[in-house]
Amino acid sequence: MDKTEHIYDIGIIGGGTAGMTAAIYGQRAGKQTVIIEGSTFGGQITSSPNVENYPGIASVSGSEFSMNLLDQATKLGTETVMEQVTGIRDEGSVKVIETAGKEYPCRSIILATGVTHRHLGVPNEERLTGAGVSYCATCDGMFFRGRDVAVVGGGSTALQDAEFLSNYCRKVYLIHRRDEFRGEDSIVKRLEGKENVEFVLNTTVKEIIGNTAVERLILNNKKTGKEYKLEVSGVFIAVGQIPQNEVFADVVKLDESGFILAAEDCVTSHPGIFAAGDCRTKEVRQLTTAAADGAVAALAACKYIAE
């Protein structure tokens, strides 16, 4: 395996908002950073047609937002590598990031691997993502003001999404495959009191219909076996998030869901390794919190190197 002779100050695994912000802060602190990304720079936000909740930027597409971040990081001197990380090895003062073909020795590492949203796997879901299919109600809910939408899921995220959307949308259908919700009881009670929220239980989505945008859903009632149509302009899928941290399980501690155990200081169980963004244990997963984590993790890495 090739080993780059060069030792980087900060090796960043993941090129989403958290990772790229970490690189910007690292470079500005005079540290040499490298971002190693396995698929696409920008992460999940690149599929969002409009971002309107980032302070100071009234409206921007997700892909433009990501490209601006990448441009900013590389102009400051960040190196970027498109490779899949296979592991991390600790050699004392140096930690080695391993990929399929190379090794990258670093003085510190920031894990910014993000999450992927669990998909329903139904026809037209991928095709209509960004055109009525969304995985983030707080990001995209405002675009459906005064319209009818559906939320799919039964956990706290789905309940919170339904509550959030009920403030803007004419009607919110909350579709869940079981007969009771897994999420917080207090939110269920609040939703029961809302006139524009309707529970659709024991039901699954069979298909999403629409030419250029979502027009309706084909639902299946699990008790009766009947299929029927539901006219909606948007469908918010909240059936879980999947972290991609298995490859680091022998290096840093993960929680039972696979998220890296790290608090607001972004410090992991392993000295010199930090976690930033959606991949760590946290309540709020938004662009602003990813950027905040990136800054915190980079400055923590700089402090670690200095000590």
C-alpha positions as CSV (number, residue, x, y, z in Angstrom):
1,M,0.0,0.0,0.0
2,D,1.3,3.4,-0.9
3,K,2.0,5.8,1.9
4,T,2.1,9.5,1.2
5,E,5.4,10.8,2.7
6,H,3.7,14.0,3.7
7,I,2.1,14.1,7.1
8,Y,-1.1,16.2,7.2
9,D,-2.0,18.1,10.3
10,I,-5.7,17.3,10.0
11,G,-7.2,14.4,8.0
12,I,-10.9,14.9,7.4
13,I,-13.1,11.9,6.5
14,G,-16.2,13.2,4.7
15,G,-16.7,16.2,2.4
16,G,-20.1,17.5,3.5
17,T,-20.8,20.8,5.2
18,A,-19.1,19.7,8.5
19,G,-16.0,18.4,6.8
20,M,-15.5,21.3,4.5
21,T,-16.1,23.9,7.3
22,A,-13.5,22.0,9.4
23,A,-11.0,22.3,6.5
24,I,-11.6,26.0,6.1
25,Y,-11.0,26.6,9.9
26,G,-8.0,24.3,9.8
27,Q,-6.3,26.0,6.8
28,R,-7.0,29.5,8.3
29,A,-5.3,28.3,11.5
30,G,-2.2,27.4,9.4
31,K,-2.7,23.7,9.4
32,Q,-2.4,21.4,6.3
33,T,-5.7,19.6,5.8
34,V,-6.9,16.9,3.5
35,I,-10.5,15.9,2.9
36,I,-11.1,12.3,1.9
37,E,-14.6,11.7,0.4
38,G,-16.0,8.5,-0.9
39,S,-18.8,9.6,-3.2
40,T,-19.8,13.3,-3.7
41,F,-18.5,16.5,-2.1
42,G,-21.4,18.4,-0.5
43,G,-23.2,15.4,1.1
44,Q,-27.0,15.2,1.4
45,I,-27.7,18.9,0.9
46,T,-26.6,18.7,-2.8
47,S,-30.0,17.1,-3.6
48,S,-32.0,20.0,-2.0
49,P,-33.2,22.4,-4.8
50,N,-33.5,25.4,-2.4
51,V,-31.7,26.2,0.9
52,E,-33.5,29.1,2.7
53,N,-32.6,28.5,6.3
54,Y,-28.8,29.2,6.4
55,P,-28.1,32.6,8.1
56,G,-26.9,35.3,5.7
57,I,-27.9,33.5,2.5
58,A,-31.6,34.1,1.7
59,S,-31.8,31.4,-1.0
60,V,-29.3,29.1,-2.7
61,S,-29.5,25.7,-4.2
62,G,-27.9,22.9,-2.2
63,S,-25.4,22.1,-4.9
64,E,-24.3,25.8,-5.3
65,F,-23.9,26.0,-1.5
66,S,-21.7,22.9,-1.5
67,M,-19.6,24.0,-4.4
68,N,-19.0,27.4,-2.8
69,L,-17.8,25.7,0.4
70,L,-15.5,23.4,-1.6
71,D,-14.1,26.3,-3.6
72,Q,-13.5,28.2,-0.4
73,A,-11.7,25.3,1.2
74,T,-9.5,24.5,-1.8
75,K,-8.5,28.1,-2.4
76,L,-7.2,28.2,1.2
77,G,-5.0,25.1,0.3
78,T,-7.1,22.1,1.4
79,E,-6.2,19.0,-0.6
80,T,-9.1,16.8,-1.7
81,V,-9.1,13.0,-2.4
82,M,-11.9,10.9,-3.9
83,E,-11.4,7.5,-2.2
84,Q,-13.3,5.2,0.1
85,V,-11.8,5.1,3.6
86,T,-11.3,1.5,4.9
87,G,-9.9,2.1,8.3
88,I,-7.8,4.1,10.8
89,R,-4.6,3.0,12.4
90,D,-3.0,4.7,15.4
91,E,0.8,4.9,15.4
92,G,1.1,7.2,18.5
93,S,1.8,10.7,17.4
94,V,0.6,9.9,13.9
95,K,-2.8,8.4,12.9
96,V,-3.0,6.8,9.5
97,I,-6.1,6.9,7.4
98,E,-6.3,3.9,5.2
99,T,-8.1,3.7,1.8
100,A,-8.2,0.9,-0.8
101,G,-4.9,2.0,-2.4
102,K,-3.2,4.5,-0.1
103,E,-2.4,5.6,3.4
104,Y,-2.6,9.2,4.7
105,P,-0.6,9.9,7.9
106,C,-2.2,12.7,10.0
107,R,-1.5,14.4,13.3
108,S,-5.3,14.5,14.0
109,I,-8.5,13.2,12.4
110,I,-12.0,14.6,12.1
111,L,-14.8,12.1,11.3
112,A,-17.5,13.9,9.3
113,T,-19.1,11.0,7.5
114,G,-22.7,12.3,7.8
115,V,-25.7,10.0,7.5
116,T,-27.9,8.7,4.8
117,H,-31.7,8.8,5.1
118,R,-33.3,5.5,5.0
119,H,-35.5,5.3,1.9
120,L,-38.8,3.6,1.4
121,G,-37.6,1.9,-1.8
122,V,-40.9,2.5,-3.7
123,P,-41.4,3.4,-7.4
124,N,-40.5,7.0,-8.3
125,E,-39.0,7.9,-4.9
126,E,-35.6,8.6,-6.3
127,R,-36.8,10.3,-9.4
128,L,-39.0,12.7,-7.5
129,T,-36.5,13.5,-4.8
130,G,-36.3,17.3,-4.7
131,A,-39.6,17.5,-6.6
132,G,-42.0,16.8,-3.8
133,V,-40.1,13.9,-2.1
134,S,-38.1,15.2,0.9
135,Y,-36.2,13.7,3.8
136,C,-36.1,17.0,5.8
137,A,-39.3,18.8,6.8
138,T,-37.5,21.7,8.4
139,C,-35.4,22.3,5.2
140,D,-38.3,22.0,2.7
141,G,-41.6,22.4,4.6
142,M,-42.0,26.1,3.8
143,F,-42.2,25.3,0.0
144,F,-45.5,23.5,0.7
145,R,-47.3,26.3,2.5
146,G,-51.1,26.0,2.0
147,R,-50.8,22.6,0.4
148,D,-51.6,19.0,1.3
149,V,-48.6,16.8,2.3
150,A,-47.9,13.4,3.9
151,V,-45.3,12.4,6.4
152,V,-44.2,8.7,6.5
153,G,-42.9,7.2,9.7
154,G,-43.8,6.5,13.3
155,G,-40.9,7.7,15.4
156,S,-40.2,11.1,17.1
157,T,-38.8,12.6,13.9
158,A,-41.9,11.8,11.9
159,L,-44.1,13.2,14.7
160,Q,-42.0,16.4,15.0
161,D,-42.1,16.8,11.2
162,A,-45.9,16.5,11.1
163,E,-46.2,19.1,13.9
164,F,-43.8,21.5,12.1
165,L,-45.7,21.0,8.8
166,S,-49.1,21.5,10.4
167,N,-48.1,25.2,10.9
168,Y,-47.8,25.8,7.2
169,C,-49.7,23.1,5.3
170,R,-53.4,22.9,4.7
171,K,-53.5,19.2,5.5
172,V,-50.9,16.8,6.9
173,Y,-51.4,13.0,6.7
174,L,-49.2,11.0,9.0
175,I,-48.8,7.6,7.5
176,H,-47.5,4.8,9.8
177,R,-47.3,1.0,9.1
178,R,-48.3,0.1,12.7
179,D,-51.3,0.9,14.7
180,E,-49.4,3.0,17.2
181,F,-46.5,5.4,17.1
182,R,-43.0,4.8,18.6
183,G,-42.4,8.5,19.2
184,E,-43.1,10.7,22.2
185,D,-46.6,10.5,23.6
186,S,-46.8,14.2,24.3
187,I,-46.4,15.0,20.6
188,V,-49.0,12.4,19.6
189,K,-51.4,14.1,22.0
190,R,-50.7,17.6,20.5
191,L,-51.2,16.2,17.0
192,E,-54.5,14.6,18.0
193,G,-55.7,18.1,18.9
194,K,-54.8,19.6,15.5
195,E,-57.7,19.8,13.0
196,N,-55.4,19.7,9.9
197,V,-53.5,16.5,10.9
198,E,-54.9,13.1,10.1
199,F,-53.4,9.8,11.2
200,V,-53.3,7.0,8.6
201,L,-52.3,3.9,10.5
202,N,-51.6,0.3,9.6
203,T,-50.8,1.7,6.1
204,T,-47.7,1.6,3.8
205,V,-46.8,3.6,0.7
206,K,-46.8,1.4,-2.4
207,E,-45.9,4.0,-4.9
208,I,-45.3,7.7,-5.4
209,I,-47.1,9.1,-8.5
210,G,-46.2,12.2,-10.5
211,N,-44.7,13.3,-13.8
212,T,-42.5,16.3,-12.9
213,A,-43.5,16.6,-9.3
214,V,-45.4,14.5,-6.6
215,E,-49.2,14.4,-7.4
216,R,-50.4,11.5,-5.2
217,L,-49.5,8.3,-3.3
218,I,-50.8,4.8,-3.7
219,L,-51.4,3.4,-0.2
220,N,-52.0,-0.1,1.1
221,N,-54.1,-0.7,4.2
222,K,-52.4,-3.7,5.9
223,K,-55.5,-4.8,7.8
224,T,-58.0,-4.8,4.8
225,G,-55.4,-5.3,2.0
226,K,-57.1,-2.5,0.1
227,E,-55.1,-0.1,-2.1
228,Y,-56.2,3.5,-2.5
229,K,-55.0,6.9,-3.7
230,L,-54.1,10.0,-1.6
231,E,-53.7,13.3,-3.3
232,V,-50.7,15.2,-1.9
233,S,-48.1,17.7,-3.3
234,G,-45.3,16.5,-1.0
235,V,-44.2,13.5,0.9
236,F,-41.7,13.8,3.8
237,I,-40.0,10.4,4.5
238,A,-38.9,10.0,8.2
239,V,-38.2,6.3,8.6
240,G,-34.7,6.7,10.1
241,Q,-31.2,7.8,9.4
242,I,-28.3,5.5,8.8
243,P,-24.8,6.5,10.0
244,Q,-21.8,5.1,8.2
245,N,-19.4,4.6,11.0
246,E,-19.0,0.7,11.2
247,V,-15.5,1.0,9.7
248,F,-14.4,3.1,12.8
249,A,-16.1,0.9,15.5
250,D,-12.8,-0.5,16.6
251,V,-11.3,3.0,17.0
252,V,-14.0,5.3,18.5
253,K,-17.1,4.4,20.7
254,L,-20.4,4.3,18.9
255,D,-23.9,4.4,20.4
256,E,-26.4,1.6,19.8
257,S,-27.6,3.2,16.6
258,G,-24.1,3.5,15.2
259,F,-23.6,7.3,15.8
260,I,-20.2,8.4,17.2
261,L,-20.3,9.2,20.9
262,A,-19.2,12.8,21.0
263,A,-20.8,15.9,22.7
264,E,-20.8,19.5,21.6
265,D,-17.0,19.6,22.0
266,C,-16.8,17.1,19.2
267,V,-14.3,15.0,21.3
268,T,-14.5,11.2,20.7
269,S,-13.3,8.4,23.0
270,H,-10.0,8.3,21.1
271,P,-7.5,11.1,21.7
272,G,-6.8,13.1,18.6
273,I,-9.9,11.9,16.8
274,F,-12.9,14.3,16.6
275,A,-16.4,13.9,15.2
276,A,-18.4,16.6,13.4
277,G,-21.8,16.9,11.9
278,D,-24.6,14.4,11.5
279,C,-22.4,11.4,12.2
280,R,-22.2,12.2,15.9
281,T,-24.7,11.8,18.7
282,K,-26.8,15.0,18.7
283,E,-30.4,16.3,18.8
284,V,-30.4,18.7,15.9
285,R,-29.1,17.8,12.4
286,Q,-29.1,20.9,10.2
287,L,-26.6,22.8,8.0
288,T,-26.0,25.3,10.7
289,T,-25.2,22.7,13.3
290,A,-22.9,20.8,10.8
291,A,-21.0,24.1,10.1
292,A,-20.8,24.8,13.8
293,D,-19.4,21.3,14.5
294,G,-16.8,21.7,11.7
295,A,-15.5,24.9,13.3
296,V,-15.4,23.3,16.8
297,A,-13.7,20.1,15.7
298,A,-11.1,21.9,13.7
299,L,-10.2,24.2,16.5
300,A,-10.1,21.2,18.9
301,A,-7.8,19.4,16.5
302,C,-5.5,22.5,16.4
303,K,-5.4,22.6,20.2
304,Y,-4.6,18.8,20.3
305,I,-1.7,19.2,17.8
306,A,-0.3,22.2,19.8
307,E,-0.4,20.1,23.0
